[in-house]
Amino acid sequence: MTRILEWARPADGKALALDDQAHAVDVDGEQFDREERSALRRVAGLSTELEDVTEVENRQLRLERVVLIGVYASNAQEAEYSLRELAALAETAGAVVLDGVLQRRTNPDPATYLGRGKAEELREVVAATGADTVVADSELAPSQRRALEDVVKVKVIDRTAVILDIFSQHAQSREGKAQVELAQLEYLLPRLRGWGESMSRQAGGQVGGAGMGSRGPGETKIELDRRRIHTRMAKLRKQIAGFAPARAAKRANRDRNKVPSVAIAGYTNAGKSSLLNRMTHAGVLVENSLFATLDPTVRRAETPDGRLFTLSDTVGFVRQLPHQLVEAFRSTLEEVSESDVVLHVVDGSHADPSAQLSTVRDVIGEVGARELPELVAFNKADLIDDDQRLLLRGLAPNSVFVSARTGEGIPELMQTLADMLPMPNVEMDLLVPYDRGEIVSALHDEFVVDEEEHLAGGTRMHVRVTEPAEARFAEFAISKQP
């Protein structure tokens, strides 16, 4: 038995050990290495990681192993295309796709999406593949998600959650991050769920109650969470609205000089950023993944006849683009509605280009840009043959075929855009003094110079400008010269 040193304090105030020799051997008889003592030791057999859904969401970050599910009414091929696109979305989000299953039924089951029997078959597929997540190819109601989780015993999410996760990973600017967070909170709000203490009540439910326990059942924790989410959403909306004046100021500057604008719209991974780089050498990030770039990019370009215009690269679209994202990115998508021409980029090598066309046009219509002139550009022309080109030409008769990788069709694209952009229609005869060289430079950069002659009093120019710019150069008009 270990004995403890006893201490006594003599009259002189000094502490002395009693029987120090004998006691020291008993107390310090077994020593441990100091380094080993301070290190952490792993105790085996304490892991309580379960296969239940309540634990899946708290696991250590790693590549998720997912099984995809979908429901279709009649067109099996279209459903398969959609499921393959969901697989690409899941891989972009950082998951490993193990399997995918489709069920043919008129409408998804209101309880478990697939129906009780098929949900039990899905549980067997999940167990056989070792998956820890099931991803549905359409948006699930909160009740469907919970019921399906109870059957398959793993986490269940839907297509919307995957897209929101990708946006969250790829957003870079402050505005982009705020827009994505707002969309995520709008999606999360009706799907809050809790266990244990999440359903407990807070004290203070009765108005004016200041007694022992405030005399009221109060709010549950989940109700507090909802209130916090509403507060955060209001703050984000105010923050996003604060970004609008800066964008409006830039747009007003372009409008004042009436620089024509072209908005690049299209399906995600269709090659919009690659095409922008090929046309303007913009240096925008290019990556073979979905939604690689979210923040809008505006670059200056020049038509073959020397007129300036701007090219705006916008966020890509996808099937069943979540409504929350369309609303959150409405300020970004305004670049499309405020442009003069929409350059609609389509992946010509895709298996279902017609679906891409209709999807993008639906979103363009939602932001009020359906009436704008549209030029369809089938990208990746180096990957398609003549028969495919004939079929694509039937989808959009006035389209052009381009390849951002090889440069094929870029001159034709630029000339077609030049023909579609508004032409300066106000002719002016100007005499610009030699000390105002910036005016001559601006006229060459922004408008059409038909004649130019150097005289003793300055540079005489016959130019064509837009109506808003006429007042800008009125002081140099020859008719007004003394």
DRENDO-1510 file (C-alpha; in Angstrom, 1 decimal, always signed):
<recs>
REC; n; res; u; v; w
REC; 1; MET; +0.0; +0.0; +0.0 .
REC; 2; THR; +1.3; +3.4; -0.9 .
REC; 3; ARG; +2.2; +5.5; +2.0 .
REC; 4; ILE; +2.0; +9.3; +2.0 .
REC; 5; LEU; +4.7; +11.5; +3.3 .
REC; 6; GLU; +3.7; +13.2; +6.5 .
REC; 7; TRP; +4.8; +16.8; +7.2 .
REC; 8; ALA; +5.2; +18.5; +10.5 .
REC; 9; ARG; +5.9; +22.1; +11.2 .
REC; 10; PRO; +8.4; +22.6; +14.1 .
REC; 11; ALA; +8.5; +25.7; +16.2 .
REC; 12; ASP; +11.1; +27.4; +14.0 .
REC; 13; GLY; +8.6; +27.4; +11.0 .
REC; 14; LYS; +10.6; +25.0; +8.7 .
REC; 15; ALA; +8.8; +22.1; +7.1 .
REC; 16; LEU; +10.6; +18.7; +7.7 .
REC; 17; ALA; +9.7; +15.3; +6.2 .
REC; 18; LEU; +9.2; +12.6; +8.8 .
REC; 19; ASP; +10.7; +9.2; +8.1 .
REC; 20; ASP; +11.8; +10.5; +4.7 .
REC; 21; GLN; +14.0; +7.6; +3.7 .
REC; 22; ALA; +11.4; +4.9; +4.2 .
REC; 23; HIS; +8.5; +6.8; +2.7 .
REC; 24; ALA; +10.3; +7.9; -0.5 .
REC; 25; VAL; +10.8; +4.4; -1.6 .
REC; 26; ASP; +7.1; +3.5; -1.2 .
REC; 27; VAL; +5.8; +6.6; -3.0 .
REC; 28; ASP; +8.2; +6.8; -5.9 .
REC; 29; GLY; +8.9; +3.1; -6.3 .
REC; 30; GLU; +7.2; +2.9; -9.8 .
REC; 31; GLN; +8.2; +5.6; -12.3 .
REC; 32; PHE; +6.9; +6.4; -15.9 .
REC; 33; ASP; +8.8; +8.1; -18.6 .
REC; 34; ARG; +7.8; +11.8; -18.6 .
REC; 35; GLU; +7.3; +12.0; -22.4 .
REC; 36; GLU; +5.1; +8.9; -22.4 .
REC; 37; ARG; +3.1; +10.2; -19.5 .
REC; 38; SER; +2.3; +13.5; -21.3 .
REC; 39; ALA; +1.4; +11.8; -24.6 .
REC; 40; LEU; -2.1; +10.8; -25.6 .
REC; 41; ARG; -3.0; +7.1; -25.6 .
REC; 42; ARG; -5.6; +5.5; -27.8 .
REC; 43; VAL; -8.0; +3.3; -25.9 .
REC; 44; ALA; -9.5; +0.6; -28.2 .
REC; 45; GLY; -13.1; -0.3; -28.2 .
REC; 46; LEU; -14.6; +3.1; -27.3 .
REC; 47; SER; -15.9; +4.1; -30.8 .
REC; 48; THR; -19.6; +4.5; -30.8 .
REC; 49; GLU; -20.0; +5.5; -34.5 .
REC; 50; LEU; -23.3; +4.2; -35.6 .
REC; 51; GLU; -24.9; +3.5; -39.0 .
REC; 52; ASP; -27.8; +5.6; -37.9 .
REC; 53; VAL; -28.5; +8.9; -39.7 .
REC; 54; THR; -28.1; +10.9; -36.5 .
REC; 55; GLU; -24.4; +10.1; -36.5 .
REC; 56; VAL; -23.7; +10.4; -40.2 .
REC; 57; GLU; -23.9; +14.2; -40.2 .
REC; 58; ASN; -21.3; +14.4; -37.4 .
REC; 59; ARG; -18.7; +12.1; -38.9 .
REC; 60; GLN; -15.2; +13.3; -39.7 .
REC; 61; LEU; -14.9; +15.0; -43.1 .
REC; 62; ARG; -14.1; +12.6; -45.9 .
REC; 63; LEU; -15.3; +11.6; -49.3 .
REC; 64; GLU; -18.8; +10.5; -49.0 .
REC; 65; ARG; -19.9; +7.3; -50.7 .
REC; 66; VAL; -23.3; +8.0; -52.4 .
REC; 67; VAL; -26.1; +6.1; -54.2 .
REC; 68; LEU; -28.2; +8.1; -56.6 .
REC; 69; ILE; -32.0; +7.6; -56.9 .
REC; 70; GLY; -34.5; +9.0; -59.3 .
REC; 71; VAL; -38.2; +8.7; -60.4 .
REC; 72; TYR; -39.4; +9.2; -64.0 .
REC; 73; ALA; -42.9; +9.0; -65.6 .
REC; 74; SER; -42.2; +8.0; -69.2 .
REC; 75; ASN; -38.9; +9.1; -70.8 .
REC; 76; ALA; -36.3; +6.8; -69.4 .
REC; 77; GLN; -33.5; +8.2; -71.5 .
REC; 78; GLU; -34.0; +11.7; -70.2 .
REC; 79; ALA; -34.1; +10.4; -66.7 .
REC; 80; GLU; -30.8; +8.6; -67.3 .
REC; 81; TYR; -29.2; +11.9; -68.6 .
REC; 82; SER; -30.5; +13.7; -65.5 .
REC; 83; LEU; -29.0; +11.0; -63.2 .
REC; 84; ARG; -25.7; +11.1; -65.0 .
REC; 85; GLU; -25.7; +14.9; -64.5 .
REC; 86; LEU; -26.4; +14.3; -60.8 .
REC; 87; ALA; -23.4; +12.0; -60.7 .
REC; 88; ALA; -21.2; +14.8; -62.1 .
REC; 89; LEU; -22.7; +17.2; -59.5 .
REC; 90; ALA; -22.0; +14.8; -56.7 .
REC; 91; GLU; -18.4; +14.3; -57.8 .
REC; 92; THR; -17.9; +18.0; -58.0 .
REC; 93; ALA; -19.2; +18.3; -54.5 .
REC; 94; GLY; -16.6; +15.8; -53.3 .
REC; 95; ALA; -18.4; +12.5; -53.2 .
REC; 96; VAL; -17.8; +9.0; -54.8 .
REC; 97; VAL; -20.7; +7.7; -56.7 .
REC; 98; LEU; -21.2; +4.0; -56.1 .
REC; 99; ASP; -24.5; +3.2; -57.8 .
REC; 100; GLY; -27.7; +4.8; -59.3 .
REC; 101; VAL; -31.2; +3.4; -59.5 .
REC; 102; LEU; -34.3; +4.7; -61.3 .
REC; 103; GLN; -38.0; +3.8; -60.6 .
REC; 104; ARG; -40.8; +4.3; -63.1 .
REC; 105; ARG; -43.9; +5.7; -61.6 .
REC; 106; THR; -46.3; +8.5; -62.4 .
REC; 107; ASN; -45.5; +10.6; -59.3 .
REC; 108; PRO; -43.0; +10.2; -56.5 .
REC; 109; ASP; -44.4; +8.6; -53.4 .
REC; 110; PRO; -45.5; +11.3; -51.0 .
REC; 111; ALA; -44.2; +9.4; -48.0 .
REC; 112; THR; -40.8; +7.9; -49.0 .
REC; 113; TYR; -40.3; +9.2; -52.6 .
REC; 114; LEU; -39.7; +5.7; -54.0 .
REC; 115; GLY; -42.5; +3.8; -52.3 .
REC; 116; ARG; -42.2; +1.6; -49.2 .
REC; 117; GLY; -41.2; -1.6; -51.0 .
REC; 118; LYS; -38.6; +0.1; -53.3 .
REC; 119; ALA; -37.2; +2.0; -50.3 .
REC; 120; GLU; -36.5; -1.3; -48.6 .
REC; 121; GLU; -34.8; -2.6; -51.8 .
REC; 122; LEU; -32.7; +0.7; -51.7 .
REC; 123; ARG; -31.7; -0.1; -48.2 .
REC; 124; GLU; -30.3; -3.4; -49.4 .
REC; 125; VAL; -28.4; -1.6; -52.2 .
REC; 126; VAL; -27.0; +0.9; -49.7 .
REC; 127; ALA; -25.9; -2.0; -47.4 .
REC; 128; ALA; -24.3; -3.9; -50.2 .
REC; 129; THR; -22.3; -1.0; -51.6 .
REC; 130; GLY; -21.3; +0.4; -48.2 .
REC; 131; ALA; -22.7; +3.9; -49.0 .
REC; 132; ASP; -23.3; +6.5; -46.3 .
REC; 133; THR; -25.5; +8.9; -48.3 .
REC; 134; VAL; -28.4; +8.7; -50.7 .
REC; 135; VAL; -29.0; +11.5; -53.2 .
REC; 136; ALA; -32.3; +12.1; -54.8 .
REC; 137; ASP; -32.5; +13.6; -58.3 .
REC; 138; SER; -35.3; +16.0; -57.4 .
REC; 139; GLU; -36.1; +18.2; -54.4 .
REC; 140; LEU; -37.5; +16.2; -51.5 .
REC; 141; ALA; -40.1; +17.5; -49.1 .
REC; 142; PRO; -38.8; +17.5; -45.5 .
REC; 143; SER; -41.2; +14.7; -44.6 .
REC; 144; GLN; -40.0; +12.5; -47.5 .
REC; 145; ARG; -36.4; +13.0; -46.5 .
REC; 146; ARG; -37.1; +12.0; -42.9 .
REC; 147; ALA; -39.2; +9.0; -43.9 .
REC; 148; LEU; -36.6; +7.7; -46.4 .
REC; 149; GLU; -33.8; +8.1; -43.8 .
REC; 150; ASP; -35.8; +6.0; -41.3 .
REC; 151; VAL; -36.0; +3.2; -43.9 .
REC; 152; VAL; -32.5; +3.2; -45.4 .
REC; 153; LYS; -30.7; +4.2; -42.2 .
REC; 154; VAL; -28.2; +6.6; -43.8 .
REC; 155; LYS; -28.3; +10.3; -44.6 .
REC; 156; VAL; -30.6; +11.4; -47.4 .
REC; 157; ILE; -30.2; +14.6; -49.4 .
REC; 158; ASP; -31.6; +15.9; -52.7 .
REC; 159; ARG; -30.3; +17.6; -55.8 .
REC; 160; THR; -30.8; +21.0; -54.4 .
REC; 161; ALA; -28.6; +20.3; -51.4 .
REC; 162; VAL; -25.8; +19.1; -53.7 .
REC; 163; ILE; -25.9; +22.2; -55.9 .
REC; 164; LEU; -26.0; +24.5; -52.8 .
REC; 165; ASP; -22.9; +22.7; -51.5 .
REC; 166; ILE; -21.0; +23.2; -54.7 .
REC; 167; PHE; -21.9; +26.9; -54.7 .
REC; 168; SER; -20.7; +27.2; -51.2 .
REC; 169; GLN; -17.3; +25.7; -52.1 .
REC; 170; HIS; -16.8; +27.8; -55.2 .
REC; 171; ALA; -18.0; +31.2; -54.0 .
REC; 172; GLN; -15.0; +33.6; -53.7 .
REC; 173; SER; -16.3; +37.2; -53.5 .
REC; 174; ARG; -18.1; +38.7; -50.5 .
REC; 175; GLU; -21.2; +39.1; -52.6 .
REC; 176; GLY; -21.1; +35.5; -53.9 .
REC; 177; LYS; -20.6; +34.1; -50.4 .
REC; 178; ALA; -23.5; +36.2; -49.1 .
REC; 179; GLN; -25.8; +35.1; -51.9 .
REC; 180; VAL; -25.0; +31.4; -51.4 .
REC; 181; GLU; -25.4; +31.6; -47.6 .
REC; 182; LEU; -28.8; +33.2; -48.1 .
REC; 183; ALA; -29.9; +30.5; -50.5 .
REC; 184; GLN; -28.7; +27.8; -48.1 .
REC; 185; LEU; -30.6; +29.3; -45.2 .
REC; 186; GLU; -33.8; +29.5; -47.2 .
REC; 187; TYR; -33.4; +25.9; -48.1 .
REC; 188; LEU; -32.5; +24.9; -44.5 .
REC; 189; LEU; -35.3; +26.7; -42.7 .
REC; 190; PRO; -38.2; +24.3; -43.4 .
REC; 191; ARG; -35.9; +21.3; -42.9 .
REC; 192; LEU; -34.7; +21.9; -39.4 .
REC; 193; ARG; -34.9; +18.9; -37.2 .
REC; 194; GLY; -33.5; +18.1; -33.8 .
REC; 195; TRP; -33.1; +15.3; -31.3 .
REC; 196; GLY; -33.1; +15.4; -27.5 .
REC; 197; GLU; -32.3; +18.9; -26.2 .
REC; 198; SER; -33.3; +20.4; -29.5 .
REC; 199; MET; -36.9; +19.9; -28.5 .
REC; 200; SER; -36.6; +21.1; -25.0 .
REC; 201; ARG; -38.2; +24.4; -24.0 .
REC; 202; GLN; -36.6; +27.6; -22.8 .
REC; 203; ALA; -37.9; +29.4; -19.8 .
REC; 204; GLY; -39.7; +32.8; -20.2 .
REC; 205; GLY; -42.8; +32.1; -22.3 .
REC; 206; GLN; -45.2; +34.3; -20.4 .
REC; 207; VAL; -45.2; +38.0; -21.2 .
REC; 208; GLY; -44.0; +39.9; -18.2 .
REC; 209; GLY; -43.2; +36.8; -16.3 .
REC; 210; ALA; -40.3; +37.4; -13.9 .
REC; 211; GLY; -41.1; +34.8; -11.3 .
REC; 212; MET; -39.2; +31.7; -10.3 .
REC; 213; GLY; -39.0; +30.1; -13.7 .
REC; 214; SER; -40.7; +32.9; -15.7 .
REC; 215; ARG; -43.9; +30.8; -15.5 .
REC; 216; GLY; -44.2; +29.6; -19.1 .
REC; 217; PRO; -43.2; +26.8; -21.3 .
REC; 218; GLY; -41.3; +29.3; -23.6 .
REC; 219; GLU; -39.8; +28.5; -27.0 .
REC; 220; THR; -38.2; +25.2; -28.0 .
REC; 221; LYS; -34.6; +25.3; -29.1 .
REC; 222; ILE; -35.7; +24.6; -32.7 .
REC; 223; GLU; -37.9; +27.7; -32.6 .
REC; 224; LEU; -34.9; +29.7; -31.4 .
REC; 225; ASP; -32.9; +28.4; -34.3 .
REC; 226; ARG; -35.6; +29.4; -36.7 .
REC; 227; ARG; -35.6; +32.9; -35.3 .
REC; 228; ARG; -31.9; +33.2; -35.6 .
REC; 229; ILE; -32.0; +32.0; -39.2 .
REC; 230; HIS; -34.7; +34.7; -40.0 .
REC; 231; THR; -32.5; +37.3; -38.4 .
REC; 232; ARG; -29.4; +36.2; -40.3 .
REC; 233; MET; -31.4; +36.1; -43.6 .
REC; 234; ALA; -32.6; +39.7; -43.1 .
REC; 235; LYS; -29.0; +40.7; -42.5 .
REC; 236; LEU; -27.8; +39.0; -45.6 .
REC; 237; ARG; -30.5; +40.5; -47.8 .
REC; 238; LYS; -29.5; +44.0; -46.5 .
REC; 239; GLN; -25.9; +43.2; -47.2 .
REC; 240; ILE; -26.6; +42.0; -50.8 .
REC; 241; ALA; -28.7; +45.1; -51.4 .
REC; 242; GLY; -25.7; +47.1; -50.3 .
REC; 243; PHE; -23.7; +45.7; -53.2 .
REC; 244; ALA; -26.2; +46.9; -55.8 .
REC; 245; PRO; -25.2; +50.6; -55.9 .
REC; 246; ALA; -21.6; +49.7; -56.8 .
REC; 247; ARG; -22.7; +47.5; -59.7 .
REC; 248; ALA; -25.3; +50.1; -60.7 .
REC; 249; ALA; -22.5; +52.8; -60.8 .
REC; 250; LYS; -20.4; +50.7; -63.1 .
REC; 251; ARG; -23.3; +50.0; -65.3 .
REC; 252; ALA; -24.2; +53.7; -65.4 .
REC; 253; ASN; -20.7; +54.5; -66.4 .
REC; 254; ARG; -21.0; +52.1; -69.4 .
REC; 255; ASP; -24.5; +53.4; -70.2 .
REC; 256; ARG; -23.3; +57.0; -70.2 .
REC; 257; ASN; -20.7; +56.2; -72.8 .
REC; 258; LYS; -23.2; +53.8; -74.3 .
REC; 259; VAL; -20.7; +50.9; -74.6 .
REC; 260; PRO; -22.7; +48.0; -76.0 .
REC; 261; SER; -22.7; +44.9; -73.8 .
REC; 262; VAL; -22.9; +41.1; -74.4 .
REC; 263; ALA; -23.9; +38.7; -71.6 .
REC; 264; ILE; -22.6; +35.2; -71.9 .
REC; 265; ALA; -25.2; +32.7; -70.6 .
REC; 266; GLY; -25.3; +29.0; -70.8 .
REC; 267; TYR; -25.3; +25.6; -69.1 .
REC; 268; THR; -22.6; +24.9; -66.5 .
REC; 269; ASN; -19.5; +23.4; -68.0 .
REC; 270; ALA; -20.5; +24.4; -71.5 .
REC; 271; GLY; -17.2; +26.4; -71.8 .
REC; 272; LYS; -18.4; +30.0; -71.1 .
REC; 273; SER; -15.2; +31.0; -69.3 .
REC; 274; SER; -13.0; +29.3; -71.9 .
REC; 275; LEU; -14.8; +31.2; -74.6 .
REC; 276; LEU; -14.4; +34.5; -72.7 .
REC; 277; ASN; -10.7; +33.8; -72.4 .
REC; 278; ARG; -10.4; +33.0; -76.1 .
REC; 279; MET; -12.2; +36.2; -77.1 .
REC; 280; THR; -10.6; +38.7; -74.6 .
REC; 281; HIS; -7.6; +36.9; -73.0 .
REC; 282; ALA; -9.4; +37.6; -69.7 .
REC; 283; GLY; -7.5; +34.9; -67.7 .
REC; 284; VAL; -10.7; +33.7; -66.0 .
REC; 285; LEU; -10.5; +30.4; -64.1 .
REC; 286; VAL; -11.2; +27.4; -66.3 .
REC; 287; GLU; -11.8; +24.0; -64.8 .
REC; 288; ASN; -13.5; +20.8; -66.0 .
REC; 289; SER; -16.1; +20.9; -63.2 .
REC; 290; LEU; -19.6; +22.1; -62.7 .
REC; 291; PHE; -20.0; +25.7; -61.4 .
REC; 292; ALA; -16.3; +26.4; -61.4 .
REC; 293; THR; -16.9; +30.1; -61.6 .
REC; 294; LEU; -19.7; +31.9; -59.8 .
REC; 295; ASP; -18.7; +35.5; -59.6 .
REC; 296; PRO; -19.5; +37.6; -62.7 .
REC; 297; THR; -16.6; +38.8; -64.8 .
REC; 298; VAL; -16.8; +41.8; -67.2 .
REC; 299; ARG; -14.1; +42.2; -69.8 .
REC; 300; ARG; -13.6; +44.6; -72.8 .
REC; 301; ALA; -13.7; +43.3; -76.3 .
REC; 302; GLU; -13.5; +44.9; -79.8 .
REC; 303; THR; -15.5; +44.2; -82.9 .
REC; 304; PRO; -13.7; +43.6; -86.2 .
REC; 305; ASP; -14.6; +47.1; -87.3 .
REC; 306; GLY; -13.0; +48.6; -84.1 .
REC; 307; ARG; -16.0; +49.2; -81.9 .
REC; 308; LEU; -15.7; +48.5; -78.2 .
REC; 309; PHE; -18.2; +46.3; -76.3 .
REC; 310; THR; -18.2; +44.5; -73.0 .
REC; 311; LEU; -18.5; +40.7; -72.4 .
REC; 312; SER; -20.0; +39.6; -69.1 .
REC; 313; ASP; -19.5; +36.0; -67.9 .
REC; 314; THR; -22.4; +34.9; -65.7 .
REC; 315; VAL; -23.1; +32.0; -63.4 .
REC; 316; GLY; -23.9; +28.7; -65.2 .
REC; 317; PHE; -27.3; +27.0; -65.1 .
REC; 318; VAL; -28.4; +23.4; -64.6 .
REC; 319; ARG; -31.5; +21.4; -64.7 .
REC; 320; GLN; -33.8; +22.1; -61.8 .
REC; 321; LEU; -31.7; +25.0; -60.7 .
REC; 322; PRO; -32.9; +25.7; -57.1 .
REC; 323; HIS; -35.3; +28.6; -56.9 .
REC; 324; GLN; -33.4; +29.9; -53.9 .
REC; 325; LEU; -30.3; +30.3; -56.0 .
REC; 326; VAL; -32.2; +32.2; -58.7 .
REC; 327; GLU; -33.6; +34.6; -56.2 .
REC; 328; ALA; -30.2; +35.0; -54.3 .
REC; 329; PHE; -28.3; +35.5; -57.5 .
REC; 330; ARG; -30.9; +37.8; -59.1 .
REC; 331; SER; -28.6; +40.8; -58.7 .
REC; 332; THR; -25.8; +38.9; -60.5 .
REC; 333; LEU; -28.2; +37.8; -63.2 .
REC; 334; GLU; -29.2; +41.4; -63.8 .
REC; 335; GLU; -26.1; +41.5; -66.0 .
REC; 336; VAL; -28.1; +39.4; -68.5 .
REC; 337; SER; -31.2; +41.5; -68.5 .
REC; 338; GLU; -29.2; +44.8; -68.9 .
REC; 339; SER; -27.2; +43.6; -71.9 .
REC; 340; ASP; -27.8; +44.3; -75.5 .
REC; 341; VAL; -27.2; +40.8; -76.8 .
REC; 342; VAL; -27.2; +37.4; -75.0 .
REC; 343; LEU; -24.5; +35.0; -76.2 .
REC; 344; HIS; -26.0; +31.6; -75.4 .
REC; 345; VAL; -23.2; +29.0; -75.1 .
REC; 346; VAL; -24.2; +25.4; -75.6 .
REC; 347; ASP; -22.0; +22.3; -75.2 .
REC; 348; GLY; -22.3; +20.9; -78.7 .
REC; 349; SER; -20.8; +17.5; -77.7 .
REC; 350; HIS; -23.4; +17.0; -74.9 .
REC; 351; ALA; -25.8; +14.0; -75.2 .
REC; 352; ASP; -28.9; +16.2; -74.8 .
REC; 353; PRO; -28.2; +19.8; -76.1 .
REC; 354; SER; -31.9; +20.6; -76.5 .
REC; 355; ALA; -32.5; +20.2; -72.8 .
REC; 356; GLN; -29.6; +22.6; -72.1 .
REC; 357; LEU; -31.2; +25.1; -74.5 .
REC; 358; SER; -34.6; +25.0; -72.9 .
REC; 359; THR; -33.2; +25.1; -69.3 .
REC; 360; VAL; -31.1; +28.2; -69.9 .
REC; 361; ARG; -33.9; +29.9; -71.8 .
REC; 362; ASP; -36.3; +29.3; -68.9 .
REC; 363; VAL; -33.9; +30.9; -66.4 .
REC; 364; ILE; -33.3; +33.8; -68.8 .
REC; 365; GLY; -37.0; +34.3; -68.9 .
REC; 366; GLU; -37.2; +34.4; -65.1 .
REC; 367; VAL; -34.8; +37.4; -65.0 .
REC; 368; GLY; -36.7; +39.3; -67.7 .
REC; 369; ALA; -34.3; +38.9; -70.6 .
REC; 370; ARG; -36.4; +36.7; -72.9 .
REC; 371; GLU; -37.0; +39.5; -75.4 .
REC; 372; LEU; -33.3; +40.3; -75.9 .
REC; 373; PRO; -31.5; +39.3; -79.1 .
REC; 374; GLU; -29.9; +35.9; -78.7 .
REC; 375; LEU; -27.0; +34.3; -80.5 .
REC; 376; VAL; -26.6; +30.6; -79.9 .
REC; 377; ALA; -22.9; +29.4; -80.0 .
REC; 378; PHE; -22.4; +25.6; -80.0 .
REC; 379; ASN; -19.0; +25.2; -78.3 .
REC; 380; LYS; -16.6; +22.3; -78.5 .
REC; 381; ALA; -17.1; +22.0; -82.2 .
REC; 382; ASP; -13.8; +20.1; -82.4 .
REC; 383; LEU; -15.6; +17.1; -80.8 .
REC; 384; ILE; -18.6; +16.9; -83.1 .
REC; 385; ASP; -19.0; +15.6; -86.6 .
REC; 386; ASP; -21.0; +16.8; -89.6 .
REC; 387; ASP; -24.1; +14.8; -88.8 .
REC; 388; GLN; -24.2; +16.2; -85.3 .
REC; 389; ARG; -23.8; +19.7; -86.7 .
REC; 390; LEU; -26.8; +19.2; -88.9 .
REC; 391; LEU; -28.9; +18.1; -86.0 .
REC; 392; LEU; -27.7; +21.1; -83.9 .
REC; 393; ARG; -28.4; +23.5; -86.7 .
REC; 394; GLY; -32.0; +22.2; -86.6 .
REC; 395; LEU; -32.3; +23.3; -82.9 .
REC; 396; ALA; -31.0; +26.8; -83.6 .
REC; 397; PRO; -30.9; +27.7; -87.3 .
REC; 398; ASN; -28.9; +31.0; -86.9 .
REC; 399; SER; -26.3; +29.5; -84.6 .
REC; 400; VAL; -22.5; +29.5; -85.0 .
REC; 401; PHE; -20.1; +26.7; -84.2 .
REC; 402; VAL; -17.0; +27.5; -82.2 .
REC; 403; SER; -14.2; +25.8; -80.3 .
REC; 404; ALA; -12.7; +27.7; -77.4 .
REC; 405; ARG; -9.8; +25.2; -77.4 .
REC; 406; THR; -8.8; +25.4; -81.1 .
REC; 407; GLY; -10.2; +28.8; -82.0 .
REC; 408; GLU; -12.4; +27.5; -84.7 .
REC; 409; GLY; -15.3; +29.8; -85.5 .
REC; 410; ILE; -14.2; +32.7; -83.3 .
REC; 411; PRO; -13.8; +35.2; -86.2 .
REC; 412; GLU; -17.4; +34.3; -87.4 .
REC; 413; LEU; -18.7; +34.7; -83.9 .
REC; 414; MET; -17.1; +38.1; -83.5 .
REC; 415; GLN; -18.5; +39.3; -86.8 .
REC; 416; THR; -22.0; +38.0; -86.0 .
REC; 417; LEU; -21.9; +39.8; -82.6 .
REC; 418; ALA; -20.8; +43.0; -84.4 .
REC; 419; ASP; -23.8; +42.8; -86.7 .
REC; 420; MET; -26.2; +42.3; -83.8 .
REC; 421; LEU; -24.8; +45.1; -81.6 .
REC; 422; PRO; -26.4; +48.5; -81.9 .
REC; 423; MET; -24.6; +50.7; -84.4 .
REC; 424; PRO; -23.8; +54.4; -83.7 .
REC; 425; ASN; -26.3; +56.4; -85.8 .
REC; 426; VAL; -25.4; +60.0; -85.1 .
REC; 427; GLU; -22.9; +61.6; -87.5 .
REC; 428; MET; -20.8; +64.5; -86.3 .
REC; 429; ASP; -18.0; +66.7; -87.8 .
REC; 430; LEU; -15.6; +67.6; -85.1 .
REC; 431; LEU; -12.5; +69.7; -84.8 .
REC; 432; VAL; -10.5; +68.5; -81.7 .
REC; 433; PRO; -7.6; +70.7; -80.5 .
REC; 434; TYR; -4.2; +68.9; -80.3 .
REC; 435; ASP; -4.1; +69.4; -76.5 .
REC; 436; ARG; -7.2; +67.2; -76.2 .
REC; 437; GLY; -5.7; +64.0; -77.4 .
REC; 438; GLU; -7.8; +61.9; -75.0 .
REC; 439; ILE; -10.9; +62.9; -77.0 .
REC; 440; VAL; -9.4; +61.5; -80.2 .
REC; 441; SER; -8.4; +58.3; -78.4 .
REC; 442; ALA; -11.9; +57.9; -77.0 .
REC; 443; LEU; -13.5; +58.4; -80.4 .
REC; 444; HIS; -11.3; +55.7; -81.9 .
REC; 445; ASP; -11.9; +53.3; -79.0 .
REC; 446; GLU; -15.6; +53.7; -78.5 .
REC; 447; PHE; -17.1; +54.8; -81.8 .
REC; 448; VAL; -16.7; +54.7; -85.6 .
REC; 449; VAL; -14.3; +57.2; -87.2 .
REC; 450; ASP; -15.0; +57.5; -90.9 .
REC; 451; GLU; -12.6; +60.3; -91.8 .
REC; 452; GLU; -9.6; +61.9; -90.0 .
REC; 453; GLU; -7.5; +64.9; -91.1 .
REC; 454; HIS; -4.8; +66.9; -89.3 .
REC; 455; LEU; -5.2; +70.7; -89.7 .
REC; 456; ALA; -3.5; +73.7; -88.3 .
REC; 457; GLY; -6.2; +74.2; -85.6 .
REC; 458; GLY; -6.5; +70.5; -84.6 .
REC; 459; THR; -7.7; +67.1; -85.8 .
REC; 460; ARG; -10.8; +67.2; -88.0 .
REC; 461; MET; -12.9; +64.0; -87.7 .
REC; 462; HIS; -16.1; +62.7; -89.2 .
REC; 463; VAL; -17.5; +60.2; -86.7 .
REC; 464; ARG; -20.6; +58.2; -85.9 .
REC; 465; VAL; -21.6; +58.1; -82.2 .
REC; 466; THR; -24.6; +57.1; -80.2 .
REC; 467; GLU; -27.3; +59.5; -79.2 .
REC; 468; PRO; -26.3; +59.6; -75.4 .
REC; 469; ALA; -22.7; +60.4; -76.4 .
REC; 470; GLU; -23.7; +63.3; -78.8 .
REC; 471; ALA; -23.7; +65.8; -75.9 .
REC; 472; ARG; -20.3; +64.6; -74.7 .
REC; 473; PHE; -18.6; +65.8; -77.9 .
REC; 474; ALA; -21.0; +68.8; -78.8 .
REC; 475; GLU; -18.4; +71.4; -77.8 .
REC; 476; PHE; -16.0; +70.2; -80.6 .
REC; 477; ALA; -18.7; +70.2; -83.3 .
REC; 478; ILE; -17.4; +72.3; -86.3 .
REC; 479; SER; -20.7; +74.2; -86.6 .
REC; 480; LYS; -20.2; +75.6; -83.1 .
REC; 481; GLN; -16.5; +76.6; -83.6 .
REC; 482; PRO; -16.0; +80.4; -83.6 .
</recs>
